[in-house]
Amino acid sequence: MGIVSNGAGYLAYLLITHLGGTPKTTMSALYVIGATIGFFGNRNVTFSHSGSYLRSASRYVLIHTIGYFINLTILLVCVDKLGYPHQLVQAVSIFAVAAFLFTAFKLFVFSSTSGKR
């Protein structure tokens, strides 16, 4: 599920930036869209979570906020400061952020104990 959604998001990123969208604005818009859609897939399919909806949703937003700033920082440093092509930087960033998100979702957002308190 993650590979397909990340791949589709990256292709959308390439298309929008090719059509004139700026890398950081495009990433920001697609990040919000992907995170919003991803909550239900992650909660119901990937992690089969049946704990507190409100607790998992609030933790999901927190973790995705951190993930967003990781992605934005990678773009700012690698593209704006170091001059690497944004297409390559975003491709690498997707993997880095996805690894962080999966780990945080498994251990914090959708863990078997996250709904019990």
C-alpha positions in Angstrom: 0.0 0.0 0.0 2.8 2.5 0.9 4.8 1.8 -2.2 1.8 2.4 -4.4 0.7 5.6 -2.7 4.2 7.0 -2.4 4.9 6.2 -6.1 1.6 7.9 -7.1 2.5 10.9 -5.0 5.9 11.2 -6.5 4.6 11.0 -10.0 2.1 13.7 -9.1 5.0 15.8 -7.7 7.0 15.4 -10.9 4.0 16.4 -13.0 3.0 19.4 -11.0 6.6 20.7 -10.7 7.1 20.1 -14.4 4.0 22.2 -15.1 5.5 25.0 -13.0 4.7 24.2 -9.4 7.5 25.1 -7.0 9.0 22.1 -5.2 8.2 23.1 -1.6 4.6 24.3 -2.3 3.9 21.1 -4.4 5.4 18.8 -1.7 3.3 20.7 1.0 0.0 20.3 -0.9 0.6 16.7 -1.8 1.8 15.9 1.7 -1.5 17.1 3.3 -3.5 15.2 0.7 -1.6 12.0 1.1 -1.6 12.2 4.9 -5.3 12.8 5.0 -6.1 9.9 2.7 -3.5 7.7 4.4 -5.0 7.8 7.9 -7.8 5.4 7.0 -5.6 3.0 5.1 -3.0 2.9 7.8 -5.5 2.5 10.6 -7.7 -0.1 9.0 -5.5 -2.0 6.6 -1.8 -1.7 7.4 -2.0 -1.8 11.2 -5.6 -3.2 11.7 -5.9 -0.8 14.7 -9.1 -1.0 16.8 -8.1 1.3 19.6 -9.3 4.8 20.3 -10.0 6.7 17.1 -9.4 10.1 18.7 -6.1 9.1 20.3 -4.8 7.5 17.1 -5.9 10.5 15.0 -4.2 13.1 17.2 -1.0 11.0 17.3 -1.2 10.6 13.6 -1.4 14.4 13.1 1.6 14.9 15.4 3.8 12.3 13.7 2.8 13.6 10.2 3.7 17.1 11.3 7.1 15.9 12.3 7.4 14.0 9.0 6.4 17.1 7.0 9.1 19.2 8.6 11.7 16.4 8.0 10.7 16.5 4.3 10.7 20.3 4.1 14.1 20.5 5.9 15.6 18.0 3.4 14.3 20.1 0.5 15.6 23.3 2.0 19.1 22.0 2.7 19.7 19.8 -0.3 18.0 21.9 -3.0 18.2 25.5 -1.7 21.6 25.3 0.0 23.4 22.5 -1.7 21.9 22.8 -5.2 20.9 19.2 -5.8 18.0 18.6 -8.3 14.7 18.7 -6.5 13.5 15.6 -8.3 16.3 13.4 -6.9 16.1 15.0 -3.4 12.3 14.4 -3.2 12.7 10.8 -4.3 15.2 10.2 -1.5 13.1 12.2 0.9 10.1 10.0 0.3 12.0 6.9 1.5 13.5 8.7 4.5 10.2 10.1 5.7 8.3 6.8 4.9 10.8 4.9 7.2 10.3 7.4 10.0 6.5 7.4 9.6 6.2 3.6 9.5 8.3 3.2 12.6 6.4 6.0 14.5 3.0 4.6 13.4 3.9 1.1 14.5 5.3 2.1 17.9 3.3 5.2 18.8 0.2 5.9 16.7 -1.3 2.4 16.0 0.5 0.3 18.6 -1.6 -2.3 20.4 -1.3 -0.2 23.5 -2.0 3.2 22.0 -5.8 2.9 22.5 -5.6 1.7 26.1 -5.3 4.4 28.7 
